[in-house]
Amino acid sequence: MAKHDPRIAAIGDVDEANSAIGVALLAIDDADQRAMLGRIQNEMFDLGADLATPAEDFAPSEMALRIVADQVARLEREIDRMNAYLAPLTSFILPGGHPAAAHLHLARAIVRRAERSATLAARIVALNPLALAYINRLSDHLFVLARVANRAQGDILWTPGATR
């Protein structure tokens, strides 16, 4: 398979996102947040393996590692739990603030790119719909976790047209 194949690009973007999460971990002290990201980093390898193994049947097996519904549901529960302590958004927020938040926003943006790559690849070859759902929910998870990291100082809000 060519290095420029869309599926290889998606796998590479997932790997880059996982590396960015590893950098974000350097700035996070909270044990629960570290545990969440540790699980996610491990699952990113599962995700890469899933994307590397197209099929028509996406049931996990000894021969095919697959993202499963429970992994997507866990991300959703973690998002809901973190959001419960945050003020509702009133504006777009700028990526930055606390170093952990800045790194998490960068990881989120890379995950979004990986999602775009994976959905492009899925137009060419059948990919696990749960893998695509996982990567979609992961970017939201990282966004909310970045907001948690900025909670003490507050989100940096976008001011439309501020420099006109």
NUNU-430903 format. One record per atom (N, C-alpha, C, CB): residue in three letters; x, y, z. Coordinates in steps of 0.02 Angstrom, whole numbers, plus 50000, padded with zeros to 5 digits. Each point is the difference from the previous one (the first is absolute). Glycine has a CB too. Layout:
<atoms>
{'Ala', {X, Y, Z}} ...
</atoms>
This chain:
<atoms>
{'Met', {50043, 49941, 50000}} {'Met', {49957, 50059, 50000}} {'Met', {50045, 50062, 50000}} {'Met', {49906, 49938, 50062}} {'Ala', {50076, 50112, 49899}} {'Ala', {50040, 50061, 49993}} {'Ala', {49997, 50042, 50064}} {'Ala', {49978, 49999, 49877}} {'Lys', {50077, 50035, 50136}} {'Lys', {50004, 50044, 50060}} {'Lys', {49948, 50055, 49998}} {'Lys', {50121, 49975, 50007}} {'His', {49856, 50044, 49933}} {'His', {49951, 50055, 49993}} {'His', {49928, 49974, 49998}} {'His', {50086, 50066, 49939}} {'Asp', {49905, 49869, 50070}} {'Asp', {49933, 49972, 50002}} {'Asp', {49960, 50033, 50057}} {'Asp', {50043, 49890, 49954}} {'Pro', {49894, 50128, 50034}} {'Pro', {49962, 50035, 50052}} {'Pro', {49995, 49961, 50067}} {'Pro', {49935, 50052, 49908}} {'Arg', {50064, 49883, 50089}} {'Arg', {49997, 49962, 50063}} {'Arg', {50066, 50005, 50037}} {'Arg', {49917, 49921, 49949}} {'Ile', {50139, 50078, 50016}} {'Ile', {50065, 50008, 50032}} {'Ile', {50006, 50070, 50029}} {'Ile', {50052, 49917, 49920}} {'Ala', {49922, 50133, 50044}} {'Ala', {50000, 50069, 50026}} {'Ala', {49960, 50004, 50065}} {'Ala', {50012, 50045, 49883}} {'Ala', {49930, 49922, 50119}} {'Ala', {49959, 50001, 50061}} {'Ala', {50037, 49966, 50058}} {'Ala', {49895, 49998, 49929}} {'Ile', {50137, 49946, 50058}} {'Ile', {50037, 49966, 50052}} {'Ile', {50057, 50044, 50025}} {'Ile', {49972, 49888, 49949}} {'Gly', {50062, 50146, 50006}} {'Gly', {50053, 50047, 50019}} {'Gly', {49974, 50058, 50041}} {'Gly', {50062, 49968, 49898}} {'Asp', {49880, 50058, 50084}} {'Asp', {49971, 50056, 50038}} {'Asp', {49979, 49977, 50070}} {'Asp', {49960, 50051, 49892}} {'Val', {50015, 49887, 50114}} {'Val', {49983, 49973, 50065}} {'Val', {50064, 49994, 50043}} {'Val', {49901, 49936, 49950}} {'Asp', {50153, 50041, 50019}} {'Asp', {50064, 49994, 50036}} {'Asp', {50024, 50069, 50023}} {'Asp', {50029, 49898, 49932}} {'Glu', {49966, 50152, 50024}} {'Glu', {50020, 50068, 50019}} {'Glu', {49957, 50027, 50057}} {'Glu', {50038, 50020, 49882}} {'Ala', {49897, 49967, 50116}} {'Ala', {49955, 50021, 50053}} {'Ala', {50019, 49967, 50066}} {'Ala', {49907, 50016, 49916}} {'Asn', {50110, 49920, 50082}} {'Asn', {50020, 49964, 50060}} {'Asn', {50064, 50031, 50029}} {'Asn', {49947, 49894, 49955}} {'Ser', {50099, 50125, 50001}} {'Ser', {50061, 50033, 50024}} {'Ser', {49985, 50067, 50032}} {'Ser', {50064, 49942, 49910}} {'Ala', {49889, 50095, 50062}} {'Ala', {49981, 50065, 50029}} {'Ala', {49967, 49990, 50068}} {'Ala', {49986, 50048, 49884}} {'Ile', {49976, 49900, 50124}} {'Ile', {49970, 49984, 50065}} {'Ile', {50056, 49985, 50050}} {'Ile', {49894, 49955, 49945}} {'Gly', {50157, 50009, 50033}} {'Gly', {50057, 49986, 50043}} {'Gly', {50035, 50063, 50023}} {'Gly', {50015, 49893, 49942}} {'Val', {49991, 50156, 50014}} {'Val', {50029, 50065, 50020}} {'Val', {49954, 50035, 50050}} {'Val', {50058, 50010, 49888}} {'Ala', {49877, 49989, 50100}} {'Ala', {49953, 50031, 50047}} {'Ala', {50006, 49970, 50070}} {'Ala', {49922, 50023, 49904}} {'Leu', {50089, 49913, 50098}} {'Leu', {50007, 49966, 50066}} {'Leu', {50056, 50029, 50042}} {'Leu', {49955, 49897, 49948}} {'Leu', {50096, 50131, 50019}} {'Leu', {50056, 50030, 50037}} {'Leu', {49978, 50059, 50043}} {'Leu', {50076, 49963, 49908}} {'Ala', {49869, 50069, 50073}} {'Ala', {49976, 50060, 50035}} {'Ala', {49941, 49986, 50046}} {'Ala', {50040, 50067, 49904}} {'Ile', {49941, 49870, 50104}} {'Ile', {49940, 49982, 50040}} {'Ile', {50022, 49963, 50062}} {'Ile', {49928, 49995, 49896}} {'Asp', {50050, 50031, 50162}} {'Asp', {50016, 49968, 50064}} {'Asp', {49943, 49958, 50027}} {'Asp', {50076, 50095, 50023}} {'Asp', {49862, 49922, 49959}} {'Asp', {49941, 49967, 50028}} {'Asp', {50000, 49925, 49982}} {'Asp', {49936, 50109, 49994}} {'Ala', {50059, 49848, 50056}} {'Ala', {50004, 49928, 49989}} {'Ala', {49943, 49973, 49957}} {'Ala', {50058, 49991, 50110}} {'Asp', {49881, 50034, 49901}} {'Asp', {49943, 49977, 49960}} {'Asp', {50008, 50020, 49926}} {'Asp', {49926, 50008, 50102}} {'Gln', {50096, 50053, 49887}} {'Gln', {50011, 50022, 49931}} {'Gln', {50055, 49960, 49967}} {'Gln', {49961, 50116, 50031}} {'Arg', {50092, 49871, 50006}} {'Arg', {50055, 49960, 49973}} {'Arg', {49976, 49929, 49983}} {'Arg', {50083, 50068, 50068}} {'Ala', {49875, 49904, 49975}} {'Ala', {49973, 49933, 49987}} {'Ala', {49956, 49999, 49938}} {'Ala', {50004, 49975, 50124}} {'Met', {49954, 50076, 49868}} {'Met', {49959, 50005, 49940}} {'Met', {50043, 50001, 49937}} {'Met', {49911, 50062, 50065}} {'Leu', {50139, 49982, 49936}} {'Leu', {50043, 50006, 49941}} {'Leu', {50043, 49938, 49989}} {'Leu', {50002, 50123, 50018}} {'Gly', {50017, 49843, 50035}} {'Gly', {50036, 49937, 49993}} {'Gly', {49958, 49948, 49965}} {'Gly', {50065, 50026, 50103}} {'Arg', {49871, 49969, 49916}} {'Arg', {49955, 49953, 49966}} {'Arg', {49993, 50020, 49927}} {'Arg', {49937, 49979, 50107}} {'Ile', {50055, 50085, 49881}} {'Ile', {49992, 50025, 49931}} {'Ile', {50062, 49984, 49959}} {'Ile', {49923, 50091, 50041}} {'Gln', {50136, 49920, 49987}} {'Gln', {50061, 49985, 49961}} {'Gln', {50002, 49927, 49980}} {'Gln', {50060, 50092, 50061}} {'Asn', {49922, 49864, 49985}} {'Asn', {49999, 49929, 49983}} {'Asn', {49948, 49986, 49945}} {'Asn', {50036, 49972, 50118}} {'Glu', {49906, 50060, 49889}} {'Glu', {49947, 49991, 49950}} {'Glu', {50019, 50029, 49932}} {'Glu', {49916, 50003, 50093}} {'Met', {50127, 50046, 49906}} {'Met', {50022, 50028, 49936}} {'Met', {50039, 49947, 49960}} {'Met', {50006, 50115, 50052}} {'Phe', {50030, 49842, 49983}} {'Phe', {50032, 49944, 49965}} {'Phe', {49948, 49951, 49975}} {'Phe', {50103, 50013, 50071}} {'Asp', {49845, 49975, 49970}} {'Asp', {49944, 49958, 49977}} {'Asp', {49968, 50031, 49938}} {'Asp', {49979, 49961, 50118}} {'Leu', {50012, 50105, 49883}} {'Leu', {49970, 50035, 49944}} {'Leu', {50042, 49993, 49937}} {'Leu', {49948, 50081, 50080}} {'Gly', {50118, 49928, 49927}} {'Gly', {50044, 49991, 49943}} {'Gly', {49996, 49930, 49971}} {'Gly', {50076, 50086, 50048}} {'Ala', {49922, 49864, 49996}} {'Ala', {49994, 49931, 49977}} {'Ala', {49934, 49989, 49965}} {'Ala', {50073, 49962, 50094}} {'Asp', {49874, 50067, 49933}} {'Asp', {49934, 49994, 49969}} {'Asp', {50000, 50030, 49930}} {'Asp', {49946, 50005, 50114}} {'Leu', {50082, 50055, 49879}} {'Leu', {50002, 50033, 49935}} {'Leu', {50043, 49962, 49951}} {'Leu', {49983, 50110, 50056}} {'Ala', {50067, 49854, 49969}} {'Ala', {50045, 49962, 49957}} {'Ala', {49968, 49935, 49974}} {'Ala', {50095, 50049, 50063}} {'Thr', {49846, 49934, 49964}} {'Thr', {49968, 49936, 49984}} {'Thr', {49930, 50012, 49974}} {'Thr', {50069, 49942, 50087}} {'Pro', {49924, 50078, 49849}} {'Pro', {49933, 50009, 49973}} {'Pro', {49965, 49933, 49994}} {'Pro', {50038, 50103, 49938}} {'Ala', {49897, 49898, 50062}} {'Ala', {49960, 49939, 49994}} {'Ala', {49928, 50019, 49987}} {'Ala', {50078, 49937, 50077}} {'Glu', {49881, 50013, 49918}} {'Glu', {49928, 50011, 49996}} {'Glu', {49967, 49984, 50068}} {'Glu', {50001, 49972, 49877}} {'Asp', {50032, 49987, 50162}} {'Asp', {49976, 49981, 50066}} {'Asp', {50049, 50030, 50051}} {'Asp', {49946, 49891, 49957}} {'Phe', {50028, 50151, 50086}} {'Phe', {50044, 50035, 50046}} {'Phe', {49997, 49973, 50071}} {'Phe', {49986, 50100, 49930}} {'Ala', {49994, 49837, 50077}} {'Ala', {50000, 49968, 50066}} {'Ala', {50072, 49987, 50021}} {'Ala', {49887, 49947, 49978}} {'Pro', {50129, 50067, 50085}} {'Pro', {50068, 49985, 50023}} {'Pro', {50013, 49925, 49997}} {'Pro', {49997, 50101, 50076}} {'Ser', {50065, 49881, 49912}} {'Ser', {50020, 49930, 49999}} {'Ser', {50073, 49996, 50018}} {'Ser', {49913, 49972, 49912}} {'Glu', {50112, 49966, 50092}} {'Glu', {50072, 49992, 50014}} {'Glu', {50042, 50028, 49943}} {'Glu', {49974, 49899, 50067}} {'Met', {49998, 50105, 49874}} {'Met', {50037, 50024, 49942}} {'Met', {49988, 50074, 49985}} {'Met', {49992, 49885, 49954}} {'Ala', {49958, 50145, 50077}} {'Ala', {49984, 50070, 49985}} {'Ala', {49983, 50037, 50064}} {'Ala', {49958, 49967, 49886}} {'Leu', {50085, 50081, 50132}} {'Leu', {49987, 50043, 50057}} {'Leu', {49952, 50055, 49977}} {'Leu', {50115, 49975, 50052}} {'Arg', {49830, 50033, 49983}} {'Arg', {49950, 50049, 49980}} {'Arg', {49981, 50046, 50057}} {'Arg', {49956, 49919, 49917}} {'Ile', {50029, 50143, 50067}} {'Ile', {49969, 50046, 50047}} {'Ile', {49929, 49974, 50010}} {'Ile', {50072, 50101, 49965}} {'Val', {49905, 49898, 50098}} {'Val', {49934, 49974, 50016}} {'Val', {49957, 50055, 50031}} {'Val', {50048, 49884, 50017}} {'Ala', {49887, 50104, 49985}} {'Ala', {49952, 50050, 50025}} {'Ala', {50016, 50023, 50071}} {'Ala', {49913, 49949, 49926}} {'Asp', {50111, 50006, 50117}} {'Asp', {50015, 50019, 50069}} {'Asp', {50054, 50053, 50004}} {'Asp', {49968, 49885, 50035}} {'Gln', {50080, 50114, 49918}} {'Gln', {50053, 50050, 50001}} {'Gln', {49972, 50069, 49981}} {'Gln', {50085, 49912, 49970}} {'Val', {49871, 50090, 49982}} {'Val', {49968, 50063, 49980}} {'Val', {49956, 50025, 50057}} {'Val', {50002, 49965, 49878}} {'Ala', {49960, 49990, 50153}} {'Ala', {49955, 50019, 50055}} {'Ala', {50040, 50026, 50060}} {'Ala', {49918, 49913, 49962}} {'Arg', {50140, 50058, 50052}} {'Arg', {50041, 50025, 50055}} {'Arg', {50023, 50071, 49987}} {'Arg', {50038, 49883, 50023}} {'Leu', {49982, 50132, 49916}} {'Leu', {50018, 50070, 49983}} {'Leu', {49941, 50046, 50013}} {'Leu', {50081, 49959, 49914}} {'Glu', {49860, 50020, 50066}} {'Glu', {49939, 50041, 50010}} {'Glu', {49988, 50012, 50075}} {'Glu', {49950, 49953, 49894}} {'Arg', {50056, 49995, 50146}} {'Arg', {49990, 50008, 50072}} {'Arg', {50051, 50048, 50030}} {'Arg', {49952, 49884, 50005}} {'Glu', {50110, 50110, 49974}} {'Glu', {50052, 50044, 50025}} {'Glu', {49988, 50072, 49979}} {'Glu', {50082, 49905, 49997}} {'Ile', {49896, 50105, 49942}} {'Ile', {49983, 50068, 49976}} {'Ile', {49944, 50029, 50044}} {'Ile', {50034, 49969, 49881}} {'Asp', {49914, 49992, 50129}} {'Asp', {49943, 50023, 50041}} {'Asp', {50022, 50016, 50071}} {'Asp', {49923, 49932, 49931}} {'Arg', {50119, 50026, 50098}} {'Arg', {50023, 50011, 50069}} {'Arg', {50042, 50064, 50005}} {'Arg', {50000, 49875, 50019}} {'Met', {50044, 50136, 49933}} {'Met', {50042, 50061, 50001}} {'Met', {49958, 50062, 49987}} {'Met', {50098, 49933, 49961}} {'Asn', {49855, 50062, 49993}} {'Asn', {49958, 50058, 49983}} {'Asn', {49956, 50022, 50058}} {'Asn', {49999, 49961, 49883}} {'Ala', {49985, 49993, 50161}} {'Ala', {49956, 50016, 50057}} {'Ala', {50030, 50054, 50045}} {'Ala', {49956, 49883, 49996}} {'Tyr', {50110, 50125, 50002}} {'Tyr', {50034, 50049, 50043}} {'Tyr', {50020, 50063, 49963}} {'Tyr', {50041, 49906, 50067}} {'Leu', {49940, 50100, 49870}} {'Leu', {50020, 50057, 49960}} {'Leu', {49941, 50046, 49986}} {'Leu', {50091, 49931, 49949}} {'Ala', {49923, 50133, 50047}} {'Ala', {49948, 50048, 49980}} {'Ala', {49984, 49988, 49926}} {'Ala', {50040, 50085, 50086}} {'Pro', {49897, 49928, 49895}} {'Pro', {49982, 49992, 49929}} {'Pro', {50041, 50048, 49956}} {'Pro', {49883, 49965, 50034}} {'Leu', {50131, 50014, 49906}} {'Leu', {50037, 50042, 49953}} {'Leu', {49956, 50058, 49978}} {'Leu', {50069, 49901, 49962}} {'Thr', {49960, 50159, 50036}} {'Thr', {49964, 50059, 49976}} {'Thr', {50034, 50028, 49938}} {'Thr', {49963, 50025, 50117}} {'Ser', {50094, 49947, 49864}} {'Ser', {50039, 50024, 49944}} {'Ser', {50047, 49944, 49978}} {'Ser', {49993, 50121, 50040}} {'Phe', {50034, 49885, 49901}} {'Phe', {50055, 49956, 49982}} {'Phe', {50057, 50015, 50047}} {'Phe', {49963, 49993, 49877}} {'Ile', {50079, 49958, 50136}} {'Ile', {50058, 50012, 50043}} {'Ile', {50064, 49993, 49960}} {'Ile', {49936, 49959, 50101}} {'Leu', {50113, 50079, 49919}} {'Leu', {50065, 49997, 49967}} {'Leu', {50041, 49944, 50031}} {'Leu', {49995, 50124, 49974}} {'Pro', {50043, 49839, 49985}} {'Pro', {50042, 49947, 50028}} {'Pro', {50059, 50031, 50037}} {'Pro', {49966, 49921, 49907}} {'Gly', {50041, 50061, 50155}} {'Gly', {50055, 50027, 50040}} {'Gly', {49981, 50001, 50073}} {'Gly', {50038, 50068, 49904}} {'Gly', {49995, 49976, 50133}} {'Gly', {49988, 50005, 50071}} {'Gly', {50053, 49960, 50038}} {'Gly', {49877, 50015, 49981}} {'His', {50100, 49943, 50063}} {'His', {50045, 49956, 50038}} {'His', {50040, 49957, 49951}} {'His', {49920, 49999, 50100}} {'Pro', {50144, 49987, 49913}} {'Pro', {50038, 49957, 49954}} {'Pro', {49966, 49934, 49983}} {'Pro', {50102, 50052, 50047}} {'Ala', {49866, 49917, 50002}} {'Ala', {49964, 49937, 49985}} {'Ala', {49944, 50013, 49950}} {'Ala', {50027, 49957, 50115}} {'Ala', {49936, 50097, 49893}} {'Ala', {49946, 50017, 49954}} {'Ala', {50026, 50012, 49930}} {'Ala', {49935, 50049, 50095}} {'Ala', {50120, 49988, 49900}} {'Ala', {50029, 50014, 49934}} {'Ala', {50020, 49935, 49965}} {'Ala', {50041, 50111, 50042}} {'His', {49990, 49844, 49994}} {'His', {50020, 49936, 49970}} {'His', {49939, 49958, 49982}} {'His', {50106, 50002, 50066}} {'Leu', {49843, 49999, 49976}} {'Leu', {49939, 49962, 49985}} {'Leu', {49964, 50028, 49939}} {'Leu', {49989, 49973, 50122}} {'His', {50011, 50093, 49871}} {'His', {49969, 50030, 49940}} {'His', {50038, 49979, 49937}} {'His', {49960, 50098, 50069}} {'Leu', {50106, 49900, 49935}} {'Leu', {50039, 49978, 49942}} {'Leu', {49984, 49927, 49984}} {'Leu', {50093, 50082, 50029}} {'Ala', {49904, 49876, 50022}} {'Ala', {49982, 49930, 49990}} {'Ala', {49930, 49994, 49969}} {'Ala', {50073, 49966, 50098}} {'Arg', {49881, 50075, 49926}} {'Arg', {49931, 50000, 49973}} {'Arg', {50000, 50017, 49926}} {'Arg', {49956, 50034, 50113}} {'Ala', {50083, 50017, 49868}} {'Ala', {50003, 50020, 49929}} {'Ala', {50029, 49944, 49957}} {'Ala', {50012, 50120, 50035}} {'Ile', {50038, 49845, 49991}} {'Ile', {50030, 49944, 49963}} {'Ile', {49950, 49943, 49995}} {'Ile', {50115, 50034, 50039}} {'Val', {49847, 49953, 50014}} {'Val', {49948, 49948, 49997}} {'Val', {49948, 50019, 49948}} {'Val', {50018, 49972, 50121}} {'Arg', {49963, 50091, 49874}} {'Arg', {49953, 50021, 49948}} {'Arg', {50027, 49985, 49931}} {'Arg', {49957, 50091, 50076}} {'Arg', {50108, 49922, 49914}} {'Arg', {50031, 49984, 49935}} {'Arg', {49997, 49924, 49988}} {'Arg', {50076, 50101, 50009}} {'Ala', {49939, 49861, 50044}} {'Ala', {49997, 49927, 49993}} {'Ala', {49929, 49978, 49982}} {'Ala', {50093, 49988, 50083}} {'Glu', {49857, 50045, 49945}} {'Glu', {49931, 49984, 49984}} {'Glu', {49986, 50015, 49926}} {'Glu', {49965, 50024, 50119}} {'Arg', {50059, 50033, 49857}} {'Arg', {49990, 50016, 49929}} {'Arg', {50035, 49948, 49956}} {'Arg', {49992, 50123, 50028}} {'Ser', {50068, 49857, 49991}} {'Ser', {50036, 49949, 49961}} {'Ser', {49963, 49933, 50002}} {'Ser', {50108, 50058, 50026}} {'Ala', {49867, 49923, 50032}} {'Ala', {49965, 49936, 50006}} {'Ala', {49935, 50000, 49961}} {'Ala', {50052, 49984, 50113}} {'Thr', {49911, 50071, 49889}} {'Thr', {49937, 50001, 49962}} {'Thr', {50013, 50000, 49925}} {'Thr', {49945, 50061, 50095}} {'Leu', {50110, 49970, 49884}} {'Leu', {50019, 49997, 49929}} {'Leu', {50017, 49927, 49982}} {'Leu', {50044, 50120, 50003}} {'Ala', {49996, 49848, 50038}} {'Ala', {50018, 49930, 49987}} {'Ala', {49937, 49956, 49998}} {'Ala', {50112, 50018, 50056}} {'Ala', {49840, 49997, 49986}} {'Ala', {49938, 49960, 50003}} {'Ala', {49959, 50006, 49936}} {'Ala', {49999, 50015, 50125}} {'Arg', {50015, 50036, 49835}} {'Arg', {49965, 50006, 49936}} {'Arg', {50029, 49951, 49949}} {'Arg', {49976, 50121, 50023}} {'Ile', {50085, 49854, 49991}} {'Ile', {50035, 49956, 49953}} {'Ile', {49996, 49927, 50022}} {'Ile', {50077, 50095, 49972}} {'Val', {49927, 49893, 50093}} {'Val', {50000, 49933, 50028}} {'Val', {49956, 49999, 50062}} {'Val', {50117, 49977, 49954}} {'Ala', {49849, 49968, 50057}} {'Ala', {49956, 49995, 50058}} {'Ala', {50041, 50001, 50064}} {'Ala', {49916, 49934, 49933}} {'Leu', {50067, 50113, 50112}} {'Leu', {50032, 50005, 50065}} {'Leu', {49948, 49994, 50054}} {'Leu', {50092, 50073, 49953}} {'Asn', {49929, 49906, 50105}} {'Asn', {49956, 49990, 50057}} {'Asn', {49964, 50065, 50018}} {'Asn', {50076, 49908, 50043}} {'Pro', {49858, 50095, 49954}} {'Pro', {49965, 50061, 50019}} {'Pro', {50013, 50021, 50072}} {'Pro', {49912, 49970, 49917}} {'Leu', {50101, 49982, 50127}} {'Leu', {50015, 50017, 50070}} {'Leu', {50069, 50033, 50006}} {'Leu', {49928, 49904, 50038}} {'Ala', {50118, 50079, 49918}} {'Ala', {50065, 50033, 50000}} {'Ala', {49991, 50074, 49981}} {'Ala', {50058, 49891, 49970}} {'Leu', {49899, 50121, 49981}} {'Leu', {49986, 50069, 49980}} {'Leu', {49963, 50038, 50055}} {'Leu', {49996, 49964, 49880}} {'Ala', {49958, 50003, 50154}} {'Ala', {49965, 50032, 50056}} {'Ala', {50049, 50015, 50057}} {'Ala', {49894, 49940, 49969}} {'Tyr', {50151, 50014, 50045}} {'Tyr', {50049, 50009, 50054}} {'Tyr', {50042, 50062, 49987}} {'Tyr', {50003, 49876, 50020}} {'Ile', {50023, 50130, 49921}} {'Ile', {50044, 50057, 49985}} {'Ile', {49961, 50066, 50003}} {'Ile', {50072, 49925, 49929}} {'Asn', {49865, 50073, 50051}} {'Asn', {49958, 50060, 50005}} {'Asn', {49990, 50020, 50073}} {'Asn', {49941, 49968, 49893}} {'Arg', {50042, 49985, 50148}} {'Arg', {49988, 50015, 50071}} {'Arg', {50065, 50018, 50036}} {'Arg', {49902, 49921, 49999}} {'Leu', {50154, 50051, 49978}} {'Leu', {50064, 50016, 50031}} {'Leu', {50017, 50073, 49994}} {'Leu', {50038, 49884, 49976}} {'Ser', {49949, 50146, 49967}} {'Ser', {50016, 50072, 49993}} {'Ser', {49958, 50041, 50048}} {'Ser', {50032, 49983, 49880}} {'Asp', {49905, 49999, 50130}} {'Asp', {49958, 50035, 50049}} {'Asp', {50026, 49989, 50070}} {'Asp', {49901, 49987, 49924}} {'His', {50121, 49952, 50091}} {'His', {50028, 49984, 50066}} {'His', {50060, 50044, 50015}} {'His', {49960, 49881, 49988}} {'Leu', {50085, 50126, 49964}} {'Leu', {50060, 50041, 50010}} {'Leu', {49982, 50073, 50007}} {'Leu', {50067, 49917, 49935}} {'Phe', {49882, 50106, 50029}} {'Phe', {49977, 50069, 50006}} {'Phe', {49975, 50014, 50071}} {'Phe', {49970, 50001, 49878}} {'Val', {49988, 49954, 50147}} {'Val', {49972, 50009, 50068}} {'Val', {50055, 49994, 50052}} {'Val', {49889, 49954, 49962}} {'Leu', {50157, 50000, 50029}} {'Leu', {50056, 49994, 50048}} {'Leu', {50043, 50063, 49999}} {'Leu', {50000, 49875, 49984}} {'Ala', {50009, 50156, 49958}} {'Ala', {50037, 50063, 49997}} {'Ala', {49964, 50054, 50039}} {'Ala', {50046, 49969, 49887}} {'Arg', {49888, 50032, 50108}} {'Arg', {49961, 50048, 50040}} {'Arg', {50008, 49987, 50074}} {'Arg', {49917, 50010, 49906}} {'Val', {50086, 49927, 50113}} {'Val', {50011, 49982, 50071}} {'Val', {50068, 50027, 50022}} {'Val', {49927, 49896, 49988}} {'Ala', {50123, 50095, 49970}} {'Ala', {50068, 50024, 50017}} {'Ala', {50001, 50076, 50008}} {'Ala', {50049, 49903, 49938}} {'Asn', {49907, 50132, 50027}} {'Asn', {49997, 50073, 50005}} {'Asn', {49950, 50025, 50052}} {'Asn', {50032, 50004, 49881}} {'Arg', {49936, 49950, 50154}} {'Arg', {49946, 50020, 50045}} {'Arg', {50022, 50051, 50052}} {'Arg', {49950, 49887, 49984}} {'Ala', {50108, 50106, 50044}} {'Ala', {50023, 50047, 50052}} {'Ala', {50007, 50071, 49973}} {'Ala', {50059, 49905, 50057}} {'Gln', {49966, 50102, 49883}} {'Gln', {50010, 50067, 49971}} {'Gln', {49945, 50020, 49952}} {'Gln', {50122, 49983, 50013}} {'Gly', {49837, 49969, 49967}} {'Gly', {49946, 50015, 49954}} {'Gly', {50021, 49990, 49927}} {'Gly', {49953, 50080, 50083}} {'Asp', {49998, 49906, 49875}} {'Asp', {50013, 49993, 49929}} {'Asp', {50021, 50067, 49971}} {'Asp', {49917, 49905, 49992}} {'Ile', {50123, 50092, 49956}} {'Ile', {50019, 50060, 49964}} {'Ile', {49949, 50007, 49943}} {'Ile', {50126, 49990, 50029}} {'Leu', {49832, 50060, 49977}} {'Leu', {49945, 50007, 49952}} {'Leu', {50020, 50039, 49938}} {'Leu', {49921, 49997, 50095}} {'Trp', {50052, 49980, 49849}} {'Trp', {50009, 50035, 49936}} {'Trp', {49959, 50063, 50002}} {'Trp', {50020, 49892, 49939}} {'Thr', {50010, 50164, 50039}} {'Thr', {49965, 50063, 49992}} {'Thr', {49997, 50015, 49925}} {'Thr', {50038, 50042, 50115}} {'Pro', {49906, 49945, 49853}} {'Pro', {49995, 50010, 49928}} {'Pro', {50018, 50072, 49980}} {'Pro', {49912, 49911, 49996}} {'Gly', {50131, 50095, 49955}} {'Gly', {50017, 50065, 49973}} {'Gly', {50038, 50045, 50048}} {'Gly', {49900, 49990, 49931}} {'Ala', {50131, 49982, 50120}} {'Ala', {50032, 50040, 50053}} {'Ala', {50056, 50045, 49974}} {'Ala', {49972, 49910, 50079}} {'Thr', {50059, 50072, 49865}} {'Thr', {50057, 50040, 49977}} {'Thr', {49984, 50042, 49939}} {'Thr', {50075, 49912, 50046}} {'Arg', {49862, 50097, 49940}} {'Arg', {49981, 50042, 49942}} {'Arg', {50015, 50072, 50012}} {'Arg', {49912, 49920, 49971}} 
</atoms>
